[in-house]
Amino acid sequence: MTAISFTKMHGTGNDFVVIDNRKAGLKITPQWAITLADRRFGIGCDQMIVIEPSDKADVFMRIFNPDGSEIGACGNASRCIGWWMMQEKNAPLVSIETHAGVLECRGHGDYSVSVDMGPPTWEWDEIPLSEKRNTEHLGIAEGRLADPVALSVGNPHMVFFVSDLAHIKLAEWGPKLERHALFPKRANVSAAEIDTRDHVHLRVWERGAGETLACGTAACATVVAGVRRGIMERKATVSLPGGDLHIEWNKDTNHIHMTGAVAVVYAGSFDQGLVL
């Protein structure tokens, strides 16, 4: 038996199986994510995170969804790995390379971490969309979800503003919208109910993962979408089923900063035969 070490972490309920592959040299495939993410036959997680060496930052973070697809950005995973590296380096500021670029993370107390998610984009061909559309009013609908804002925060998002969040059938409508023909790389689907201009409640159907307790990039996308619609402030609290995230879209730098809690749940190991 070959034992593979892992750490289970979560950021606001968004949970991850983290494998440090900087020295182990493991040949990790998408099938690992499919197996390990299963909550009955594996360990269970929203994403599998693989840490690798980087020439551009303190570490490279690879992100796999439960369906085996690899994605460019995950805000809550960035905060978790940011915390991990701060402990390792005994430093208050670290950098993480992802497929979406290099992100900076800063510590705020024992288990609070902020990440600079960089600038959003809403240009149709950069999200990307399959055709030119008005991304502030995309003009698509499914069930009671209608007319979203489309944008990218390192991955594609559509944000619907609703008045009855608890009654939104996200498990039914989310998968259809995720695979809408307008989104060739699929999309994260968010339903947001405004409480005040600086507080919003959010549920998210994550691309390749399903409905999750939290999604950091969706929280960022929601605030940007709300500002574009003129219904939210640039600094706001986003309440998700797993807890609160604090988002600020800086007017001067155009960068989005996300702050929230992280946690180490446990460390363990699994037999490599499980994923072969």
N, C-alpha and C positions, 0 to 999 in steps of 0.2 A: 504494500500500500504506500502510495506517495501522498503525503499530506500537504495540502495547499492552504496557507494561512490567509485569513481575510478579517476585515473589521466591518461590523454593521454600524452605520451612522444614519442620522436623519437631520434634516433641516426643516423645521416647522411641519413635521410629519411626512415630508417627502423623503423616503428611505432608500438607502444605497448599500450594496455590497461592494466594499472597496478592496481591491487586490493591488498590493505594492509589487510591481514587476520591474523595478529599477535594477535589481541585481539577479533576480531569479531566472530571467531569460525564458519565461514560459511562452509557448506558442498558443496564445489565447485567440479563440475564434468566436464568431457570433453565437454559435451553439452554446457556449458557456453561459451567455446572458440568458438565453431561452431556458436553459436548465436551472440555473441558480435563481432566477427571478420567480420561478414557480413557488407559490406559497404553500403548496402541499407536498410536492416532490423535491423541492430544492430548499433554499434558504428563505427566499421571499424578499422582493425589493421592487421599487419603481424603476431603478436603473442599476446596472453594473458599472462601476467606475474602476478603470485601470490606470495606475500611476506609472509613468515611464520617464526616463531622463529627457532633459530638454537643453538645447543650446541657446534658447532665447529667454528662458525664465527659470525659476527655481525648480519647476517640475512640469511635465506634460500630463494632461488629464484626458483620457479617452473615455467616451460616454456611450454605453450601449443600452438600448431600450429592451424591454422584455420580449419583443418579437425579433431581436437580433439586429435590428437596424442601428447604425451608428449616427449620432447627431453631433452638431457643432457646439451647442451651448446648453448649459443647465446652471441657473443661478444658485439654487440651493446646494447642488453638488460642489460648485465653486467655493461656496462659503465653508462647506465641510472640509474640503481638501485644503482650503486656506488655513483653517484652524489646525489641521494636522501638521502642515508645514511650519506654522508659527511655533508649535510645540517642539518640533524637531530642531528648528534653527534658533529657538529662543529669541524670536524677532517679532516686532509688532506689525510688520508689513512684509508681505511676500507676493510673488508673481506666479501666475499659472498660465501656461500655454495651452490653448485649445484649438480645435479646427476653426473656430470663429475668431481667433486672435488671442493676444496676451491680455489677461485680466489681473488687476491688482486687488489684493484683499488686505483689510486692516482689522485688527482686533479692538473690541470695545468691552473690556471686562473679561471674565473667565470664559463665557461661552457665547458671546455676542460678536458677530463678524459682519463687516460690510464688504461688498464687492462692487467695484467699478465695472459696470456692464458695457461701457462704451456708448456710442451714439445709436439711436434707433434709425431705421430708414423706412420710408413708406413709398419709395419709387416702385412702380409696379414690376419693373424688370429686375429689381434687386431683392424683392421679397422671397422668391419670384412668383409672379402670376403668369398664366399662360397667354394672357392678352392684356392690352392696355385698358385699365379701368380707373375710375375715381376711387382711390383707396380710402377716402374719408367716408364715403357712402358706397359700399361695394355693391349693394343692390341684389344680394342673394338671400335666401331664406330656407328654413327647414322647421316644420312645426310652428312653434311660437317664437322661434329665434329668427329675427329679420334685420336686414340692413346693417351688417357689421362694419367696423373699421378694420382695414388690413394693414399690417406692418411687419417688420422683422426686427427682432432683438437677438440677432445671431441665429435665429430660426423663425420660420413663418408662423404668424398668428392672425386669427380673426377674433375680434372682441365685439360681443353683442351686449347692449345695455338693455336691461329688462326691469320690470316692476314687480315681478313675482318669482324671485329666484328659487324658492323652495319647491315650486311646482314645475320647474323646467325639467323636461325629460332628457337629461344630458346623455344618459346611457343609450337612449334610442336615437336622438338626433346628432349627437357628437360624432359617432363613427361615419355617418353619411357626409357630414360637413368636413371632417378630417380629410376625406378622399374626394372632395369636390373637384371637378375638372379644372377649375381656375387655379388650383394649387398643385403643380406637377410634382412637388416634393412633399405633398401632404401638409397639414396645418394643425397647430394647436388651437382648440376651440374654447373660448372663454365666455361665460355668462356672468355679467356684473350688475349688481343692484346698488345704486348710489344711495348712501345714507346722508352724508353731507358732502360739500365740495372737497373735503380733505379726508373722507372715510368712505370706503366702498367694500361691499361683500362680494366674494368671488368664488365661483366653481369652475373647474377646468377639466376638459377632456384633452389629455396629452397625446400628441402624435406617437403612436407605437406603444403606448402604455395604458391608455384608458383613463378613467376619472381617478385623480389622485388627491391626497389630502392637501397638497400645496404644489405650486409651480412658480418658481422665481421669475422666469422670463415672462410668464403670463401676467404676473403681478406688475412687472415693469411695463409690459405692453398695454395693460389696462389703464394705467395712469397716463401714459402718452396718448392713448386713444381718447381718454376723457378730456385732456387738455386740448387736443385737436378739435373736439366737438364743443369746447367752451363750457363744459359742465364740471370740471375738476381743477384743483390747484396742482401746481408742479410738485408739491410736497404733500404726501398723503399716506395714510395707513390702509393697507389692504388686508382684510380679514378673510382668511381661508378656513376650511374645516380643520386644518391642523394647527392654526394659530395665526398670528399677525406678522406681516412683513411691512417694513417702513421704506417707502420709495421716495426718492427725490430726483427729478429731472432737472439738472442744472441748466439754467438759461444761458449762462456765459460759455460753458464748455460743450453743451449739448449732450453731456454724458449722463447716464442713469446710474444712480447709486442705490443699492439695496442693502438693508440691514435687518438682521434677525438672529434668532437663537439657533445653535447647533447642538448636537448631542452624540456621544459615543454610546451605543446600546450595549454591544458586547464584542469580544474578539473570539475567534475560533478557527477551526480548520475543517476541510472536507477532503474526501478521497478523490484524487484526480480521475479515478475511474468513473466517477459520477458524470463528468463532462466530456468523456471521450466517446 
